[in-house]
């Protein structure tokens, strides 16, 4: 038995699920093309008016055939409409869930901002930039190599300082302090090394030792503008507002037109009423 595809008009076998010509789905697109004679049971095309076997008129059978096809089309249409409605309802539900999540996230952000969680913090100039604070795994191999060289050459101050600086740059502050301490035992007047050790203490939140080491460095070189600025910042972080202002003013006097002086002026302006 064959059927006609309602999409392209091609005749296809009854057991086909898709039209072999246009690919349309049989269940939705094809109508039966054969009617059965009520007199002799022979199959005839829906385009024939009389049975080819017995000559009986096929008018009633044709009407019934068309009615059945129309009923099938209506059922398919109702099914499609129901599926579309279900899909729309699911989409609306997803939209409501998304709206709730967005609202909750916005509320959390408002709370965090109101509690000062995102307030900008001041970082000393000798401290690694925020973007560089992640440990560079490539430096670990270099650190191990340098540590081995220092162990083999304990009196080599330059190797020891390189190891301290590399550990400092890689955020290994506690180990860096040990190396700086050993180096400064040999070179006590190295201002930059002592300032870096102070910044290491700062990064470990030990403000007292940080200030102590940096003040030692400034006694050796009183016009070290970066060191003066960093002392102002660390005292500000530690809550020593008046002491912070003194160090910032000293930093400005060294070179009022430098970028460090500009930063010191901005900090003084920001904390003018404190």
FENMOJO-V902185 format. One record per backbone hydrogen bond with DSSP energy under -1.0 kcal/mol. CO is the residue of the C=O (numbers start at 1). NH is the residue of the N-H. If there is no record, write none. Layout:
{{CO & NH} {CO & NH}}
This chain:
{{1 & 14} {2 & 33} {3 & 12} {4 & 31} {5 & 9} {10 & 5} {12 & 3} {13 & 16} {17 & 26} {19 & 23} {24 & 19} {25 & 29} {26 & 30} {29 & 6} {31 & 4} {33 & 46} {35 & 44} {37 & 41} {42 & 37} {44 & 35} {45 & 48} {49 & 58} {51 & 55} {56 & 51} {58 & 62} {59 & 63} {60 & 64} {61 & 65} {62 & 66} {63 & 67} {64 & 68} {65 & 69} {66 & 70} {67 & 71} {68 & 72} {69 & 73} {70 & 74} {71 & 75} {72 & 76} {73 & 77} {74 & 78} {75 & 79} {76 & 80} {77 & 81} {78 & 82} {79 & 83} {80 & 84} {81 & 85} {82 & 86} {83 & 87} {84 & 88} {85 & 89} {86 & 90} {87 & 91} {88 & 92} {89 & 93} {90 & 94} {91 & 95} {92 & 96} {93 & 97} {94 & 98} {95 & 99} {96 & 100} {97 & 101} {98 & 102} {99 & 103} {100 & 104} {101 & 105} {102 & 106} {103 & 107} {104 & 108} {105 & 109} {106 & 110} {107 & 111} {108 & 112} {109 & 113} {110 & 114} {111 & 115} {112 & 117} {113 & 116} {116 & 119} {124 & 127} {129 & 132} {130 & 133} {136 & 139} {139 & 143} {140 & 144} {141 & 145} {142 & 146} {143 & 147} {144 & 148} {145 & 149} {146 & 150} {147 & 151} {148 & 152} {149 & 153} {153 & 156} {155 & 157} {156 & 160} {157 & 161} {158 & 162} {159 & 163} {160 & 164} {161 & 165} {162 & 166} {163 & 167} {164 & 168} {165 & 169} {166 & 170} {167 & 172} {168 & 171} {171 & 173} {172 & 176} {173 & 177} {174 & 178} {175 & 179} {176 & 180} {177 & 181} {178 & 182} {179 & 183} {180 & 184} {181 & 185} {183 & 186} {183 & 187} {187 & 190} {189 & 191} {190 & 194} {191 & 195} {192 & 196} {193 & 197} {194 & 198} {195 & 199} {196 & 200} {197 & 201} {198 & 202} {199 & 203} {201 & 206} {202 & 205} {205 & 207} {206 & 210} {207 & 211} {208 & 212} {209 & 213} {210 & 214} {211 & 215} {212 & 216} {213 & 217} {214 & 218} {215 & 219} {216 & 220} {217 & 221} {221 & 224} {223 & 225} {224 & 228} {225 & 229} {226 & 230} {227 & 231} {228 & 232} {229 & 233} {230 & 234} {231 & 235} {232 & 236} {233 & 237} {234 & 238} {235 & 240} {239 & 241} {240 & 244} {241 & 245} {242 & 246} {243 & 247} {244 & 248} {245 & 249} {246 & 250} {247 & 251} {248 & 252} {249 & 253} {250 & 254} {255 & 258} {258 & 262} {259 & 263} {260 & 264} {261 & 265} {262 & 266} {263 & 267} {264 & 268} {265 & 269} {266 & 270} {267 & 271} {269 & 272} {271 & 274}}
